[in-house]
Amino acid sequence: MITIRPVSDLRNRFKEIEKIVKSGTPVYLTKSGYGTMVVMSLEQYTALTEDIEERLDEADRMAEIIPELYCADEVFTRVKERIKDNERL
């Protein structure tokens, strides 16, 4: 279940927010009715980000080996084409 709270709860009800995120549920905070941030436990954050540095290092190694490099526009164009091709199936 998604937990959405006003950002003022972070200050006014910190213990309550802390209890929610420690249980493994992220808390989405809003300001004036719009989403502004997500609060999560350190364990959740670590699980999401722990292998990012390794993946970036691997991408750097692959870039040194593979002569073909693409700019962002080329990559997104290719991805969009593949999506369109799959939609036709």
trRosetta pair geometry for C-beta under 8 A, 3 or more apart (Angstrom, degrees):
i j d omega theta_ij theta_ji phi_ij phi_ji
1 25 7.3 -8 69 -134 73 136
2 28 6.4 0 -180 5 102 127
3 20 5.7 -147 130 -178 176 143
3 25 5.5 81 -3 144 126 122
3 26 7.3 -175 47 97 100 45
3 27 4.8 -51 99 -113 115 70
3 28 6.7 158 88 21 55 76
4 27 7.7 149 -100 -169 21 65
4 28 4.7 -28 -105 74 72 105
4 29 7.8 163 -158 -87 58 18
4 30 6.2 33 -179 -20 99 116
5 9 4.3 -67 161 43 124 151
5 10 7.7 137 106 -45 122 71
5 13 7.8 -113 -172 67 145 127
5 17 6.8 -129 59 -97 163 105
5 27 5.7 -12 18 -177 116 113
5 28 7.4 143 23 77 63 53
5 29 5.9 -30 76 -107 79 65
5 30 7.3 -177 92 20 30 84
6 9 5.4 116 67 -13 70 96
6 29 7.1 38 161 -159 18 74
6 30 5.7 -58 -110 69 50 84
6 31 7.3 97 -160 -92 74 43
7 10 5.7 -30 -173 8 55 116
7 29 4.5 80 -89 171 71 117
7 30 6.5 -131 -28 76 82 31
7 31 4.7 -3 0 -73 134 89
7 36 5.9 -9 -68 50 130 141
7 37 7.4 75 -106 36 108 103
8 11 5.9 -58 -165 42 50 104
8 12 5.5 20 150 1 82 120
9 12 5.7 -68 -122 58 34 94
9 13 4.5 -32 -163 43 79 111
9 16 7.2 -74 179 76 107 119
9 17 6.0 132 132 -58 100 118
9 29 7.5 -152 52 -121 99 97
10 13 7.7 -16 -53 59 10 68
10 14 6.3 42 177 -94 44 75
10 17 5.8 5 -109 -16 55 172
10 29 6.2 0 -42 -111 120 143
10 39 6.9 156 -107 -50 114 151
11 14 6.7 -11 -146 -53 14 99
13 16 4.2 -25 164 35 104 123
13 17 6.0 113 107 -22 83 91
14 17 5.7 -59 -148 40 33 109
14 18 6.0 36 155 -23 69 108
15 18 5.5 -53 -145 36 29 116
15 19 6.4 34 154 -23 63 104
16 19 5.8 -52 -151 31 29 113
16 20 6.7 30 151 -19 62 104
17 20 5.7 -55 -153 33 34 113
17 21 6.5 21 156 -10 68 106
17 27 5.5 -88 -150 18 92 172
17 39 6.3 22 171 90 119 153
18 21 6.2 -60 -146 41 29 102
18 22 6.1 29 157 -20 65 111
19 22 5.9 -57 -144 38 27 111
19 23 6.6 29 154 -23 61 105
20 23 5.9 -61 -159 30 30 111
20 25 5.3 -69 172 74 84 108
20 27 5.5 78 102 -63 134 116
21 24 7.8 117 -178 -24 36 7
21 25 6.7 -107 -100 74 36 58
21 26 6.5 39 -117 -115 88 38
21 27 5.9 -78 -63 -6 96 103
21 39 5.6 -83 -75 125 143 93
21 40 5.6 175 -149 -146 113 29
21 41 4.7 161 150 -53 93 76
21 44 7.5 -108 -173 12 89 136
22 41 5.6 112 -97 -94 41 126
24 41 6.9 -48 -95 9 38 135
24 44 6.8 138 -143 -70 58 117
26 38 5.1 11 170 -180 126 109
26 39 6.6 161 -163 78 73 45
26 40 4.2 -32 -106 -86 96 97
26 44 6.6 -164 -68 136 96 164
27 38 7.0 154 77 -159 44 59
27 39 4.7 -11 59 57 98 99
27 40 7.6 179 21 -72 65 51
28 35 5.9 -43 179 -128 109 106
28 37 7.9 173 -153 95 50 38
28 38 5.5 -27 -101 -103 61 80
29 35 7.4 104 80 -151 46 60
29 36 5.5 -54 101 60 92 95
29 37 5.0 -2 52 63 113 80
29 38 7.1 -174 12 -89 81 27
29 39 6.4 61 -28 -14 115 102
30 33 6.0 -6 166 -148 129 11
30 34 6.0 151 -156 71 89 25
30 35 5.6 -53 -99 -89 78 40
30 36 6.3 130 -134 2 26 90
31 34 6.2 -33 66 63 65 80
31 36 4.6 42 4 -38 107 141
40 44 4.2 -94 163 81 120 135
40 45 5.6 145 91 -52 112 85
41 44 4.7 99 57 4 81 100
41 45 7.0 -148 95 -3 45 86
42 45 5.6 -55 -147 39 34 112
42 46 6.1 37 154 -22 67 107
43 46 5.8 -54 -146 36 28 112
43 47 6.4 30 154 -20 62 106
44 47 5.7 -55 -150 35 30 112
44 48 6.5 27 154 -17 64 107
45 48 5.8 -60 -153 36 31 110
45 49 6.2 -7 163 9 67 116
46 49 6.4 -78 -138 52 25 88
46 50 5.5 47 168 -62 69 101
47 50 6.3 -22 -124 -8 21 117
49 52 5.1 -38 -162 -3 66 126
51 54 4.9 -53 -163 43 70 117
51 55 5.8 73 138 -26 86 101
52 55 5.7 -58 -148 37 31 110
52 56 6.3 30 155 -18 66 106
53 56 5.8 -53 -147 36 31 111
53 57 6.4 34 153 -19 64 105
54 57 5.7 -54 -150 36 32 113
54 58 6.4 33 152 -19 65 106
55 58 5.6 -51 -147 37 33 113
55 59 6.4 37 152 -21 64 103
56 59 5.5 -50 -147 34 34 114
56 60 6.5 37 151 -21 64 101
57 60 5.6 -52 -152 33 33 113
57 61 6.6 33 150 -18 65 103
58 61 5.6 -51 -149 35 35 112
58 62 6.3 33 153 -18 66 106
59 62 5.7 -54 -145 39 32 111
59 63 6.3 37 153 -24 64 105
60 63 5.7 -53 -148 32 30 114
60 64 6.8 31 153 -20 62 102
61 64 5.9 -56 -158 31 33 111
61 65 6.7 21 151 -13 66 110
62 65 5.7 -63 -148 41 36 107
62 66 5.7 5 167 3 75 115
63 66 6.6 -58 -120 50 24 91
63 69 6.6 50 -146 -99 92 111
66 69 7.6 131 105 -65 94 67
70 74 4.1 -123 -169 88 105 129
70 75 5.1 128 115 -55 127 83
70 78 7.7 -26 -171 -2 161 137
71 74 5.2 97 55 7 70 103
71 75 7.3 -137 98 -5 36 90
72 75 5.7 -58 -149 37 34 112
72 76 6.1 26 159 -13 70 108
73 76 6.1 -59 -144 41 27 105
73 77 6.2 30 157 -21 64 109
74 77 5.8 -56 -146 36 28 113
74 78 6.4 27 156 -17 63 107
75 78 5.9 -59 -153 37 29 109
75 79 6.3 27 153 -18 65 108
76 79 5.5 -51 -143 37 34 113
76 80 6.2 36 157 -20 66 105
77 80 5.9 -55 -148 37 28 110
77 81 6.4 31 153 -20 63 106
78 81 5.7 -54 -149 34 31 113
78 82 6.5 30 154 -17 65 105
79 82 5.8 -56 -151 36 32 110
79 83 6.4 33 151 -20 65 105
80 83 5.6 -52 -149 35 33 113
80 84 6.4 33 153 -18 65 105
81 84 5.8 -55 -149 37 31 111
81 85 6.3 34 152 -21 65 106
82 85 5.5 -51 -146 35 33 114
82 86 6.4 32 155 -17 65 105
83 86 5.8 -58 -150 38 30 109
83 87 6.5 33 151 -23 64 105
84 87 5.6 -52 -149 31 33 114
84 88 6.8 36 153 -23 63 102
85 88 5.9 -55 -158 28 32 113
85 89 7.4 40 147 -30 61 98
86 89 5.7 -42 -159 14 41 117
